[in-house]
Amino acid sequence: MKKERLLTSTKIIFLFSLILFFSFQSSFSQCVNLEPTGSPSQIFCKTLNSTIDDLAAGGGTIVWFDQATGGNQYSSSTPLFNTQTYYADDISGGSCSTSRLAVTVTISGDVPKNVDVFVGKCASDKPTIANLSATGVNIEWYTAQTNGTLLLPTDPLANGVTYWVQQTENGCVSNRLPTTVQLVDPVAPTVAPIQSFCYPPIPRVSDLQAGGTNVLWYDSLTGTIPLNPSTPLVNGDYWAVENSFPCVSTIRSQTTVILDAKPYAGLNGSLLECEIDLVTTHLYDLLGTSPLPDNTGVWSGPSALSGGYLGTFEPGINIEGVYTYTVSTTMGICPDETANVTVIINVTPPPTISNSTQSFCEIEAATVGDLIPNGPGVLWYDAQTNGNLYLPDDFLADGNTYWASQTDQTTLCESLNRNSVTVTINVTPPPTITNSSQSFCETEAATVADLIPNGSGVLWYDAQTNGNLYDSTDLLVDGNTYWASQTDPTTNCESLNRNSVTVTINVVLPPTITNSNQSFCEIEAATVADLIPNSAGILWYDAQTNGNLYNPEDFLADGFTYWASQTDQTTLCESLNRNSVTVTINVTPPPTITNSSQSFCETEAATVADLIPNGSGILWYDAQTNGNLYLPDDFLADGNTYWASQTDPTTNCESLTRSSVTVTISKPVLPTTSNSTQTFCKFDNPTIANLQVNASSYTIVWYADISTSVALLSSHFLEDGITYYAAEVDVVTGCESASRLSVTVVLNDVLPPTITNRSQSFCASDAPTVSDLQVDDTNAVILWYPSEFSTLALPSNHLLEDGTTYWASQVNTGNGCNSSVKIAVTITLTFIGTPTLISLGNEFCIIDKPTVADLNMNVTAVNGGSITWYDSYPNGAIVSLSEFLVEGETYYAIESDSVGCRTINPLAVTISLEACDQYDIDIYDGFSPGIDGINDTFKIGKIKELYPNFSVEFYNRWGNLVYTSNASKPDWNGRLNGDGELVPAGVYYFIIYFNKNDRKPIQRRLYISR
């Protein structure tokens, strides 16, 4: 009936609206009212059930339609619908609006979506309001369907409680929907209070025993991340929870893990030593080094070892056999462990030597490899014991004694004793050759047999060393050098050295005659000797072949033809062919001389050829007429007058009269010295410039011998035992003294230092210097140089460089000379690298109370050495591994190897104790202040460590502040302001301000009981 009445009423309203509409349309065909004003978008709350009457529009009498024109008019009680558009018309005065105002409606305030009616949560997750499901705008949770208390997102959920949610959209509050919560808390597993393990192998979390269905383990009571089953166990406490997916028990069962390290005695080893190599040995070192055996063990065996755990085996005290190293467990959980070292000593006899004196020829260049015996296993030394080992290709030295040891080819053991051989090197001198250049005429067809010397024992070769041996009948070749050795008839040793002869085969050409028509002056009374060419070796004949030989003083005849052959003045070989000259006799005037006084130096050994004029056709005589004709190479004499004739260049006739030149020879005096034997240090490489002589105003020049014309440079190095010759030079005339002063040089040398160890090693960390280099004679005065030929010694504090070779020279303190021979020592510096830190290895949590030992576990020794920590470096103190780490403190790690070499650049690690992401504060819900000493103050676990700048404000239920705590104040003891009366029992609220990492404050409540 209600439905029918409602339908009837609706129909009546609809019909009434139609009547009004059509009446209005028929009455007003023209609309004159203004369009209504208002917002085109209007929002309404769903809970208010808004109608047409709630729409807002300005104007006169407003009615609403469902279309922009025409359409149906709404009743004022018609409900509004979401997203529906409504049209306002002003019908004031019986008219209508020229256009209608369109208004789109939004209905807001729908209930939230995705709300659970019933939900289960794990109690271990400590779920809060924020963990409940609801989506929408401005979601809020309450304790009741209406009214109730607004809950914070951080408020914890309670088991069996129903929570109500609403949303506020565009200012509209929705109805509330319920969610009932059940908290699931599985029963905690049962565990033994202590669990013990022996390692290695390292026990894992999976090895822990617990009674439960599915157990998870944690490393702390409040940890949030379960341990991986493969995580290695360490000494300490572990907590187990029951994991009934998806929840774990809130109660955790504790067990304490005790780890006992399995003793390690190392690996079985052996000491197989040769008698010669046997030294005091630590058997402990033979048990292996990776890892090192425990050093708590004891040794047993066929003889008692010294040195404790090192097991020192001493030659002559301990005997061969099997020695056992036994290591016991620390806590009795792991069994003992043993390892054996077998000691075997091998003895080898020295080699048998039938000939203790052995001879060799120098030319053989005999080496150690030529000594007898010299087979597999034989080694030669320069001393009966110790000494230096010779290489097989080391050359033998005359008079030296060589000591041989024998190495057993099976055991490879060398004999302790050695037998000796004394060596004689027979030296044969080369033959004496007085003439190193020997000449022959081409026509002689000379052979090797014609070379001098050519006796018993002389052999000729084509090279200074090695080469091919000539036969005595081999023809000599022009320009070839022939090398002669000599063989001693007694030792039958051929000389190592050879002396040479260079051969010249002289082929003489006939004289060259550029002028076959030669003219002479009648006054010259020219003879055959005047024909050109006219020098030593020219012979003149009256026929081209054969004929009669002219004498040089035979007068020339005008128009005659003369035939000349050439005889080489060195080889005395005459040419086969002859050339001719036809003679003409002419007359010529004397030469013109502008300078009749000419000067020369005595040392120039000036000759007639040096007189001026000295051109074509000039001849010089010792008299104005007749006299003797000077040769061009005749030496000039001081004060002499020389007479020149001239020969006509066209007629080649000499003048009858002569012109004169008077000669002056300048003769500087001989230099002097008070020390004809001058001594120097060979090491200083003295030069000509270091020689001392006296010269007044003259300059000194030096020569290698008394007659050479080539002066030595001032930089020319002096040689021991050599005599040098000094001459003075007149600085005005430039003339040099004819005589030369001799000075003999003595170069003092010093034996080089003896250095057995040519390769010396140091720790780079010790910053070794030149003063640390070692020589055999500790009393010797040694200077060190950067190169073999350097003369500038290094200072004693010069730092040594890796891979560099330094050169040692010994100083004779008596004469102050250094040895000219330097001994090389090559340096090796051992560099220990800087230890490395694993990623984030410097980050710890202060709660764990980490020590230097924990930091040490994060560092790797790059060279396998040991790590030491310092509070500063290099002048700091060693830090104990048990010392607690300090926030912001820097620790320095260096690595040391077995010989004490250390890291140069330490690893600097600055500590952070804020890596505590796995931890959070522990909040409790109450305490009982009083005087019984139990739970008397309210504590927040770990807050001082994790948030050192925290503060906590405590309020009573009326919102009054009763106490504020922070890191510098004590925990709240339940008294007003901490020192007043005890506050009443009941519920209180507190707010935690973390003041770190932008963490927002949280609010909780607590209950104070009595």
VOKOL-522337 format. One record per residue (C-alpha): y negated, z negated, x. Coordinates in steps of 0.25 Angstrom, whole numbers, padded with zeros to 4 digits, always signed. Layout:
// VOKOL-522337
YZX
...
//
This chain:
// VOKOL-522337
+0000+0000+0000
-0010-0003+0011
-0007+0010+0018
-0009+0017+0005
-0022+0010+0002
-0027+0013+0017
-0024+0027+0015
-0031+0028+0002
-0043+0021+0008
-0043+0030+0019
-0043+0042+0010
-0054+0036+0001
-0063+0035+0014
-0059+0049+0018
-0063+0055+0005
-0076+0047+0004
-0079+0052+0018
-0077+0066+0014
-0086+0065+0002
-0097+0059+0010
-0095+0070+0021
-0096+0081+0011
-0107+0075+0003
-0115+0073+0016
-0112+0087+0020
-0116+0093+0007
-0128+0085+0006
-0133+0088+0021
-0131+0101+0026
-0141+0099+0037
-0140+0086+0046
-0153+0081+0052
-0150+0067+0058
-0149+0066+0073
-0136+0064+0080
-0131+0050+0081
-0133+0043+0095
-0122+0035+0102
-0112+0035+0114
-0102+0047+0113
-0091+0038+0119
-0089+0024+0112
-0078+0014+0116
-0071+0004+0107
-0061-0007+0110
-0047-0005+0104
-0046-0020+0100
-0059-0019+0091
-0053-0008+0082
-0066+0000+0081
-0070+0009+0070
-0080+0020+0066
-0090+0009+0063
-0090+0005+0078
-0095+0019+0083
-0109+0018+0088
-0119+0029+0085
-0135+0029+0083
-0142+0035+0071
-0143+0033+0056
-0131+0032+0047
-0119+0035+0056
-0106+0041+0051
-0094+0046+0060
-0086+0059+0059
-0074+0064+0065
-0080+0077+0069
-0093+0082+0075
-0097+0089+0062
-0090+0088+0048
-0078+0080+0049
-0074+0066+0043
-0083+0054+0043
-0077+0041+0048
-0077+0028+0040
-0083+0017+0048
-0070+0009+0048
-0062+0021+0054
-0055+0016+0067
-0060+0023+0080
-0049+0030+0089
-0049+0032+0104
-0055+0045+0109
-0059+0049+0095
-0073+0056+0093
-0082+0052+0082
-0095+0059+0077
-0107+0051+0072
-0116+0057+0061
-0130+0051+0056
-0130+0053+0041
-0144+0046+0039
-0152+0051+0028
-0140+0058+0022
-0141+0068+0033
-0132+0070+0046
-0133+0071+0061
-0136+0085+0067
-0124+0081+0076
-0114+0070+0077
-0113+0060+0088
-0098+0061+0094
-0092+0048+0099
-0079+0047+0106
-0072+0034+0105
-0064+0026+0116
-0055+0015+0111
-0053+0005+0123
-0045-0007+0125
-0030-0003+0124
-0020-0012+0129
-0015-0011+0144
-0004-0002+0148
+0009-0004+0156
+0010-0019+0152
+0024-0026+0153
+0029-0034+0142
+0038-0042+0151
+0038-0041+0166
+0046-0048+0177
+0040-0051+0191
+0046-0057+0203
+0041-0071+0206
+0041-0069+0221
+0031-0058+0219
+0021-0069+0214
+0017-0059+0203
+0003-0060+0197
-0005-0054+0185
-0008-0042+0194
+0007-0039+0194
+0008-0037+0179
+0008-0023+0173
-0004-0018+0165
-0013-0005+0166
-0026-0003+0160
-0041-0006+0162
-0046-0020+0166
-0032-0027+0164
-0032-0042+0162
-0020-0052+0160
-0021-0065+0151
-0012-0077+0148
-0012-0074+0133
-0013-0063+0123
-0027-0067+0119
-0036-0076+0126
-0029-0082+0138
-0032-0083+0153
-0036-0070+0161
-0026-0069+0172
-0030-0065+0186
-0022-0054+0193
-0017-0064+0204
-0012-0074+0193
+0003-0076+0196
+0013-0072+0185
+0021-0083+0178
+0035-0082+0173
+0037-0080+0158
+0022-0079+0156
+0016-0068+0147
+0003-0061+0152
-0007-0053+0143
-0014-0041+0148
-0026-0034+0142
-0036-0022+0147
-0051-0021+0145
-0055-0006+0144
-0069-0002+0141
-0072-0016+0138
-0061-0017+0128
-0050-0028+0129
-0036-0024+0125
-0026-0032+0118
-0016-0040+0128
-0002-0036+0131
+0008-0046+0136
+0017-0046+0149
+0028-0057+0151
+0031-0061+0165
+0045-0065+0171
+0045-0070+0186
+0058-0067+0193
+0062-0076+0204
+0076-0075+0210
+0084-0087+0216
+0081-0088+0231
+0093-0085+0241
+0100-0096+0248
+0100-0096+0264
+0104-0105+0275
+0093-0113+0282
+0096-0107+0296
+0102-0094+0300
+0106-0091+0314
+0108-0078+0322
+0112-0073+0335
+0105-0061+0341
+0105-0050+0345
+0108-0043+0336
+0095-0047+0330
+0098-0053+0316
+0091-0047+0304
+0086-0052+0291
+0098-0046+0285
+0106-0056+0293
+0100-0068+0285
+0110-0074+0275
+0105-0078+0261
+0112-0081+0248
+0106-0071+0238
+0108-0058+0231
+0097-0050+0238
+0089-0058+0249
+0076-0055+0255
+0071-0062+0268
+0057-0065+0272
+0051-0071+0285
+0042-0081+0277
+0042-0089+0265
+0031-0081+0259
+0033-0067+0265
+0032-0055+0256
+0040-0045+0264
+0055-0047+0265
+0061-0045+0278
+0068-0032+0281
+0083-0035+0283
+0083-0028+0297
+0071-0038+0302
+0076-0046+0314
+0077-0061+0312
+0069-0071+0320
+0069-0086+0321
+0063-0092+0309
+0063-0093+0294
+0067-0083+0284
+0066-0084+0269
+0075-0077+0259
+0073-0073+0244
+0082-0067+0233
+0078-0053+0230
+0083-0050+0216
+0075-0037+0214
+0064-0036+0212
+0061-0051+0214
+0064-0060+0225
+0065-0075+0224
+0052-0083+0226
+0060-0094+0233
+0063-0091+0248
+0075-0097+0255
+0073-0100+0270
+0082-0098+0282
+0079-0101+0297
+0084-0090+0307
+0088-0094+0320
+0091-0083+0331
+0099-0085+0343
+0097-0075+0354
+0111-0069+0359
+0111-0072+0374
+0111-0060+0382
+0118-0060+0396
+0115-0045+0399
+0124-0034+0403
+0136-0034+0413
+0130-0030+0426
+0135-0027+0440
+0130-0029+0455
+0136-0019+0463
+0129-0020+0476
+0130-0015+0490
+0131-0025+0502
+0118-0019+0507
+0111-0020+0494
+0115-0034+0490
+0104-0043+0487
+0101-0055+0479
+0103-0051+0464
+0101-0057+0451
+0113-0053+0443
+0105-0056+0430
+0097-0043+0433
+0110-0035+0432
+0113-0040+0417
+0103-0030+0412
+0088-0030+0409
+0087-0024+0395
+0088-0034+0389
+0087-0045+0400
+0099-0055+0399
+0095-0069+0395
+0091-0078+0407
+0098-0090+0402
+0112-0087+0407
+0121-0092+0419
+0129-0084+0429
+0144-0087+0433
+0153-0079+0443
+0160-0079+0456
+0148-0086+0463
+0136-0094+0459
+0123-0086+0457
+0110-0092+0459
+0097-0088+0451
+0101-0094+0437
+0102-0083+0427
+0098-0073+0437
+0111-0074+0444
+0107-0072+0458
+0118-0065+0466
+0115-0068+0481
+0122-0060+0492
+0130-0068+0501
+0131-0079+0491
+0136-0073+0478
+0149-0065+0478
+0154-0053+0470
+0160-0054+0456
+0157-0055+0442
+0145-0064+0437
+0143-0068+0423
+0130-0071+0416
+0131-0080+0403
+0120-0082+0393
+0121-0093+0382
+0115-0093+0368
+0102-0101+0366
+0106-0107+0352
+0121-0106+0352
+0121-0095+0341
+0125-0084+0351
+0136-0083+0360
+0135-0083+0376
+0134-0069+0383
+0138-0065+0397
+0136-0053+0406
+0143-0051+0420
+0138-0045+0433
+0148-0040+0443
+0144-0041+0458
+0150-0031+0468
+0146-0029+0483
+0149-0017+0491
+0149-0016+0506
+0148-0003+0514
+0150-0002+0530
+0140+0006+0538
+0143+0020+0543
+0151+0023+0556
+0142+0030+0567
+0150+0035+0579
+0137+0040+0586
+0126+0030+0587
+0117+0039+0595
+0114+0053+0589
+0106+0064+0596
+0098+0076+0589
+0089+0087+0594
+0075+0087+0589
+0076+0101+0584
+0087+0097+0574
+0077+0088+0567
+0089+0079+0564
+0088+0070+0552
+0095+0057+0548
+0105+0066+0541
+0110+0071+0555
+0114+0057+0559
+0129+0054+0560
+0135+0049+0551
+0128+0055+0540
+0136+0056+0527
+0136+0051+0513
+0132+0037+0512
+0125+0036+0526
+0111+0031+0526
+0102+0030+0539
+0091+0019+0541
+0081+0016+0551
+0086+0002+0553
+0099-0006+0554
+0095-0014+0542
+0085-0011+0531
+0076+0000+0537
+0072+0014+0530
+0083+0024+0525
+0082+0037+0532
+0083+0050+0524
+0093+0060+0529
+0082+0070+0532
+0074+0060+0540
+0072+0065+0554
+0079+0057+0566
+0070+0051+0576
+0073+0050+0591
+0078+0036+0595
+0079+0031+0581
+0091+0023+0577
+0097+0026+0563
+0105+0016+0555
+0116+0021+0545
+0122+0014+0533
+0134+0019+0525
+0134+0020+0510
+0147+0019+0503
+0148+0031+0494
+0157+0024+0483
+0149+0011+0482
+0135+0018+0487
+0134+0005+0495
+0126+0006+0508
+0131-0002+0521
+0123-0014+0525
+0125-0011+0540
+0121+0002+0547
+0125+0009+0560
+0115+0016+0569
+0112+0030+0576
+0102+0032+0587
+0095+0046+0587
+0091+0054+0599
+0082+0066+0596
+0083+0076+0608
+0069+0083+0609
+0069+0097+0617
+0055+0102+0621
+0052+0117+0618
+0051+0126+0630
+0038+0126+0638
+0030+0139+0636
+0018+0141+0645
+0014+0154+0638
+0014+0154+0623
+0009+0169+0622
+0017+0179+0630
+0014+0194+0630
+0022+0206+0634
+0019+0221+0634
+0024+0230+0624
+0031+0238+0634
+0039+0226+0640
+0048+0225+0627
+0048+0210+0629
+0059+0201+0623
+0061+0186+0620
+0067+0184+0633
+0054+0188+0640
+0047+0175+0633
+0044+0164+0642
+0051+0154+0643
+0064+0160+0642
+0075+0151+0648
+0087+0143+0645
+0086+0135+0632
+0073+0143+0627
+0075+0149+0613
+0065+0158+0606
+0062+0158+0591
+0053+0165+0581
+0047+0152+0575
+0043+0138+0579
+0054+0131+0571
+0067+0137+0566
+0065+0152+0567
+0074+0163+0573
+0079+0163+0588
+0075+0175+0596
+0085+0183+0605
+0080+0184+0619
+0081+0200+0618
+0072+0200+0606
+0059+0208+0608
+0046+0200+0608
+0037+0204+0596
+0021+0204+0598
+0015+0192+0591
+0028+0184+0589
+0029+0170+0593
+0042+0165+0599
+0046+0150+0599
+0054+0144+0610
+0063+0132+0610
+0070+0125+0621
+0085+0119+0621
+0088+0107+0630
+0100+0110+0638
+0105+0096+0638
+0103+0092+0623
+0104+0106+0618
+0093+0103+0609
+0083+0114+0606
+0068+0110+0606
+0062+0108+0592
+0049+0114+0596
+0047+0128+0601
+0036+0134+0609
+0030+0148+0606
+0027+0161+0613
+0018+0171+0606
+0022+0185+0611
+0012+0197+0612
+0017+0211+0615
+0005+0218+0621
+0003+0233+0617
-0009+0238+0625
-0017+0249+0620
-0025+0258+0629
-0039+0254+0631
-0049+0258+0620
-0060+0268+0626
-0071+0270+0616
-0078+0279+0626
-0070+0289+0633
-0083+0294+0640
-0089+0283+0649
-0101+0284+0657
-0105+0276+0670
-0117+0275+0678
-0117+0281+0692
-0123+0268+0697
-0111+0260+0692
-0102+0267+0701
-0092+0266+0689
-0078+0264+0692
-0065+0264+0684
-0068+0250+0681
-0080+0254+0674
-0073+0262+0664
-0072+0257+0649
-0064+0250+0645
-0064+0242+0658
-0057+0229+0657
-0045+0222+0662
-0033+0230+0659
-0039+0244+0659
-0033+0254+0669
-0039+0268+0672
-0031+0280+0675
-0034+0295+0679
-0025+0300+0669
-0021+0298+0654
-0006+0295+0659
-0001+0291+0672
-0012+0295+0682
-0019+0286+0692
-0025+0272+0690
-0039+0271+0694
-0044+0259+0701
-0056+0251+0694
-0065+0254+0706
-0063+0269+0706
-0076+0276+0703
-0077+0284+0690
-0080+0298+0691
-0089+0306+0681
-0081+0314+0671
-0068+0308+0675
-0058+0303+0664
-0051+0289+0666
-0039+0284+0658
-0038+0269+0654
-0026+0261+0650
-0026+0246+0645
-0019+0234+0651
-0019+0221+0642
-0024+0210+0651
-0016+0200+0645
-0003+0207+0644
-0005+0217+0656
+0000+0228+0647
-0006+0242+0649
-0008+0252+0638
+0001+0265+0639
-0011+0274+0634
-0024+0277+0641
-0038+0281+0637
-0048+0289+0644
-0063+0288+0649
-0072+0299+0654
-0083+0294+0664
-0098+0298+0665
-0108+0291+0675
-0122+0287+0669
-0134+0278+0673
-0140+0267+0664
-0152+0257+0665
-0151+0241+0666
-0151+0232+0653
-0164+0225+0648
-0162+0209+0649
-0173+0201+0641
-0167+0187+0645
-0165+0186+0660
-0161+0171+0659
-0149+0168+0650
-0143+0154+0647
-0128+0150+0643
-0120+0138+0641
-0110+0134+0652
-0099+0132+0641
-0101+0146+0636
-0095+0152+0648
-0105+0163+0646
-0101+0176+0652
-0109+0189+0656
-0106+0194+0642
-0115+0183+0637
-0127+0188+0645
-0138+0196+0637
-0139+0207+0636
-0124+0209+0634
-0124+0222+0627
-0117+0235+0629
-0117+0240+0643
-0122+0227+0650
-0115+0224+0663
-0119+0211+0671
-0119+0210+0686
-0121+0199+0697
-0131+0207+0704
-0143+0216+0702
-0136+0227+0708
-0121+0229+0711
-0115+0215+0710
-0104+0211+0701
-0102+0215+0687
-0100+0203+0678
-0089+0204+0667
-0094+0200+0653
-0085+0187+0654
-0090+0183+0667
-0096+0169+0666
-0111+0167+0668
-0116+0158+0679
-0128+0149+0679
-0140+0155+0686
-0134+0168+0689
-0141+0182+0686
-0133+0193+0679
-0137+0208+0681
-0135+0217+0669
-0133+0232+0669
-0134+0241+0657
-0124+0252+0653
-0130+0263+0645
-0123+0263+0631
-0123+0278+0631
-0119+0281+0645
-0112+0267+0648
-0119+0268+0661
-0123+0255+0668
-0137+0253+0673
-0140+0253+0688
-0150+0241+0687
-0147+0227+0681
-0155+0216+0673
-0153+0201+0676
-0150+0188+0668
-0150+0174+0674
-0140+0165+0668
-0142+0150+0665
-0129+0141+0661
-0131+0128+0653
-0122+0117+0657
-0122+0104+0648
-0116+0092+0655
-0102+0086+0652
-0101+0075+0641
-0096+0061+0646
-0088+0049+0640
-0084+0035+0644
-0071+0037+0637
-0063+0049+0640
-0051+0043+0632
-0055+0040+0618
-0046+0032+0608
-0046+0033+0593
-0037+0029+0581
-0029+0041+0577
-0030+0036+0562
-0045+0038+0563
-0043+0053+0565
-0054+0053+0576
-0061+0067+0578
-0069+0073+0589
-0081+0066+0584
-0075+0053+0588
-0075+0056+0603
-0086+0049+0611
-0093+0056+0623
-0107+0055+0629
-0117+0066+0628
-0132+0065+0630
-0139+0076+0622
-0128+0085+0621
-0118+0088+0610
-0103+0086+0612
-0092+0096+0608
-0077+0093+0610
-0066+0103+0614
-0050+0102+0613
-0049+0106+0628
-0058+0108+0640
-0060+0123+0638
-0059+0126+0624
-0071+0132+0617
-0068+0127+0603
-0075+0114+0601
-0068+0103+0592
-0074+0099+0579
-0079+0085+0578
-0069+0083+0567
-0057+0087+0576
-0047+0076+0576
-0044+0069+0589
-0029+0069+0594
-0022+0059+0603
-0022+0062+0618
-0030+0074+0617
-0042+0076+0626
-0055+0082+0620
-0066+0089+0628
-0081+0087+0626
-0093+0096+0630
-0108+0094+0629
-0117+0104+0622
-0131+0105+0626
-0139+0104+0613
-0150+0113+0618
-0142+0124+0624
-0129+0122+0616
-0122+0123+0629
-0109+0115+0631
-0105+0108+0644
-0095+0116+0652
-0086+0103+0655
-0080+0095+0644
-0077+0080+0644
-0063+0076+0640
-0059+0064+0631
-0045+0060+0628
-0042+0055+0614
-0032+0044+0611
-0028+0041+0597
-0022+0028+0594
-0012+0027+0582
-0005+0016+0575
+0009+0015+0570
+0009+0017+0555
+0013+0005+0547
+0028+0002+0543
+0030+0003+0528
+0044+0002+0523
+0040+0002+0508
+0033+0015+0506
+0033+0014+0491
+0027+0001+0486
+0027-0004+0472
+0017-0014+0466
+0013-0019+0452
+0001-0012+0446
-0003-0025+0440
-0004-0032+0454
-0015-0022+0457
-0009-0020+0471
-0019-0015+0482
-0017-0009+0496
-0016-0023+0502
-0002-0024+0494
+0004-0012+0501
+0015-0017+0511
+0019-0013+0525
+0030-0018+0534
+0022-0025+0544
+0014-0035+0537
+0005-0038+0549
+0001-0023+0551
-0014-0019+0547
-0012-0008+0537
-0023+0001+0531
-0020+0009+0518
-0025+0023+0515
-0025+0031+0502
-0019+0044+0509
-0012+0047+0522
-0025+0053+0529
-0035+0044+0523
-0043+0036+0533
-0050+0026+0523
-0041+0014+0521
-0039+0008+0507
-0045-0006+0505
-0034-0017+0504
-0038-0019+0489
-0036-0005+0485
-0028-0004+0473
-0014+0003+0474
-0012+0015+0465
+0002+0019+0459
+0009+0030+0466
-0002+0031+0477
+0002+0032+0492
-0005+0023+0502
-0005+0026+0517
-0004+0014+0527
-0010+0014+0541
-0008+0003+0551
-0019-0003+0559
-0018-0006+0574
-0027-0019+0575
-0028-0017+0590
-0035-0003+0590
-0039-0002+0575
-0031+0011+0573
-0023+0014+0561
-0010+0022+0561
-0013+0036+0559
+0000+0038+0551
+0000+0031+0538
+0012+0026+0529
+0012+0030+0515
+0015+0019+0504
+0017+0024+0489
+0013+0014+0479
+0020+0012+0465
+0013+0003+0455
+0021-0003+0444
+0013-0002+0431
+0018-0011+0419
+0013-0005+0406
+0005-0013+0396
+0014-0019+0385
+0013-0013+0371
+0011-0019+0358
+0018-0015+0346
+0009-0010+0334
+0003-0022+0327
+0010-0031+0337
-0003-0039+0338
-0003-0043+0324
+0003-0056+0319
+0002-0066+0307
-0004-0079+0311
+0006-0085+0301
+0017-0082+0310
+0011-0089+0321
+0014-0078+0331
+0015-0081+0346
+0013-0073+0359
+0029-0071+0358
+0027-0063+0345
+0016-0054+0351
+0025-0052+0363
+0036-0047+0354
+0026-0036+0350
+0024-0031+0364
+0032-0021+0372
+0034-0022+0387
+0032-0007+0391
+0039-0009+0405
+0050-0019+0400
+0043-0031+0407
+0039-0044+0402
+0027-0047+0394
+0017-0058+0397
+0005-0062+0388
-0009-0067+0393
-0021-0072+0385
-0030-0063+0394
-0027-0053+0405
-0027-0053+0417
-0032-0067+0419
-0026-0074+0406
-0015-0084+0404
-0001-0081+0400
+0001-0083+0385
+0014-0090+0381
+0023-0082+0371
+0023-0095+0362
+0008-0095+0361
+0003-0092+0347
-0005-0079+0345
-0020-0081+0342
-0028-0071+0332
-0037-0062+0340
-0032-0066+0353
-0028-0056+0363
-0015-0057+0372
-0012-0049+0384
+0002-0044+0387
+0007-0039+0401
+0020-0034+0405
+0027-0038+0418
+0039-0032+0425
+0050-0038+0433
+0042-0037+0446
+0029-0043+0441
+0022-0030+0438
+0013-0032+0426
+0005-0024+0415
-0009-0021+0420
-0016-0019+0407
-0011-0030+0397
-0008-0027+0382
-0019-0035+0375
-0015-0039+0361
-0025-0045+0351
-0018-0054+0341
-0020-0052+0326
-0014-0064+0317
-0017-0057+0304
-0005-0048+0302
-0001-0057+0290
+0001-0047+0279
+0015-0052+0277
+0009-0066+0273
+0001-0071+0262
-0004-0084+0258
+0005-0095+0250
-0002-0100+0238
+0004-0113+0231
+0001-0117+0217
-0001-0132+0219
-0001-0144+0227
-0001-0160+0226
-0012-0166+0233
-0010-0181+0236
-0006-0190+0247
+0010-0188+0248
+0007-0177+0259
+0015-0166+0251
+0008-0154+0246
-0006-0161+0247
-0014-0149+0250
-0015-0135+0244
-0011-0125+0254
-0011-0109+0254
-0001-0105+0264
-0005-0095+0275
-0019-0094+0270
-0025-0100+0283
-0018-0090+0292
-0020-0077+0283
-0034-0080+0278
-0041-0089+0288
-0054-0088+0280
-0049-0091+0267
-0055-0101+0257
-0049-0107+0244
-0057-0113+0232
-0050-0123+0223
-0055-0125+0209
-0051-0134+0197
-0048-0129+0183
-0063-0130+0180
-0067-0121+0191
-0072-0131+0200
-0071-0129+0215
-0063-0141+0221
-0060-0137+0235
-0061-0125+0245
-0052-0123+0257
-0052-0114+0269
-0046-0113+0283
-0055-0124+0288
-0053-0133+0277
-0040-0141+0273
-0031-0137+0261
-0035-0143+0248
-0030-0157+0246
-0033-0158+0231
-0046-0165+0233
-0059-0161+0228
-0066-0154+0239
-0055-0158+0248
-0060-0173+0250
-0062-0178+0236
-0053-0183+0225
-0040-0177+0222
-0042-0166+0211
-0034-0168+0198
-0020-0162+0197
-0020-0148+0189
-0023-0134+0191
-0033-0128+0201
-0037-0115+0205
-0040-0109+0219
-0046-0096+0225
-0042-0091+0238
-0052-0083+0246
-0045-0076+0257
-0057-0070+0265
-0049-0060+0272
-0045-0045+0270
-0053-0044+0257
-0042-0052+0250
-0047-0056+0236
-0047-0071+0233
-0035-0076+0224
-0035-0087+0213
-0024-0097+0211
-0021-0110+0204
-0014-0122+0209
-0009-0135+0203
-0013-0149+0209
-0002-0159+0206
-0001-0174+0209
//
